Every structure is written in C-alpha cells, then in structure tokens.
C-alpha cells in the first residue's frame, strides 16, 4: 500500500504564476520529507527538504509547507518558469531508523508543465 | 564531477538471461540504493547498503541480488531475467549522518527491457 501519495498526475501553469504541487502521506512516523525534480532520461535531482519539526522551508523560488496534523505537504514554485517543467516526486523517510539507510518512500510524481 | 555513474545505460535481454548493473559513486558516500521505476509509478526500493560489505532488502527485492564489495560500487544482479523486470533502474548514494537524513544523489538510470 502506497504510503506517499501524489493525487495529481499532471499540472499546467502559466509562466510567472505560482505552481502548487501537493503530497499526502499515511505513515505518521515519517519525519523527513523531500522533493525531487526529474527531467526525461535523467535521474531525479534533489530540490528541497523539510524536517517534521518545521512547517516551512524556503529556498529561492521554492517553498515547502508541512501540515503534520493533515499529513500533507506542498511545494510552491514562485514565479514558475518554463525550465521548471519536469516531473516532481515527493518522498518521505524516518530519521529514527538509520539502519534502513534512511530509505525513501516515493509518491508517483506530478508532471508540471509551465507554458510561456 | 561525475557523482553517480550507472553502467550500462540501455540493455535488452532475453527471458532467462542474467546480467549485472553497475553503480559507481565518487563522493565517498556510505549509503547506496537501487530503485526501479515503472510507468505511472514512483521509485520503489529494491535493495540498499549502509556500508561496504553490507546489504539489505527493500520493498521489491525478489529476483534481484546485490553486492557491495567496495565502498564506491554497488552491483545489482538479475540471475534469471523475467519480463516483469523490464523497468528503468536508478542507483543513488547518500552521506551517512547520525542526526539527520542527507539527500540521495541519483544516477541517470539504466533502461532494461526483457523480451
């Protein structure tokens, strides 16, 4: 059973506007969350992360929000640019279990298209 | 600045054949991982290693074996390939930390087709 869910397979946004990508998780033990970006024929690249002790983390145009009570996180991209068009994966892990190598549980991804 | 390198990039196998996928990282990372990605799916963990000489099973380990004889290399083996193993395989590595996760760094993937 998938523990990390991205219910929107795709999203289209105009250049300059805000892109909001959503992610839900079912395992309340998860305490570290990451977003990865993936272009075709390339591996995922790390974008931004957030620990469960925070509710917001910002890095330039990218902000991740965490709502632990709702088991929900979102990635905001402002302003969106055509180069942001990619598949975005949400991932979660447990920092308490170093023996698991902090293995990641991935969502299915959301394909973002930013149009000029 | 190679990072994580996967070899080969593409391969076509016949059912029943065996092969080994190689992953090499030059970042001196302790942790290494093998994932597979199927259409419409996220990445699923096959096996992982928290250090040289150690390996462990992930979410979907059946039909695969791994070895980590050297810190920088993590090998994924298919002993008898099956069409269900047609997928894109990603290797990743991460620095070990006692106190927090460190982001995983991914290779560009190996596209494997089993006929």
Interface residues (C-beta under 8 A of the other chain):
Chain A: X2 X4 X6 X9 X32 X34 X36 X41 X42 X43 X44 X45 X46 X49 X51 X89 X93 X95 X98 X99 X100 X101 X102 X103 X104 X106 X107 X108 X109
Chain B: X4 X31 X33 X35 X40 X41 X42 X43 X44 X45 X48 X49 X50 X56 X58 X90 X92 X94 X96 X98 X99 X100 X101 X102 X103 X104 X105 X106 X107 X108 X109
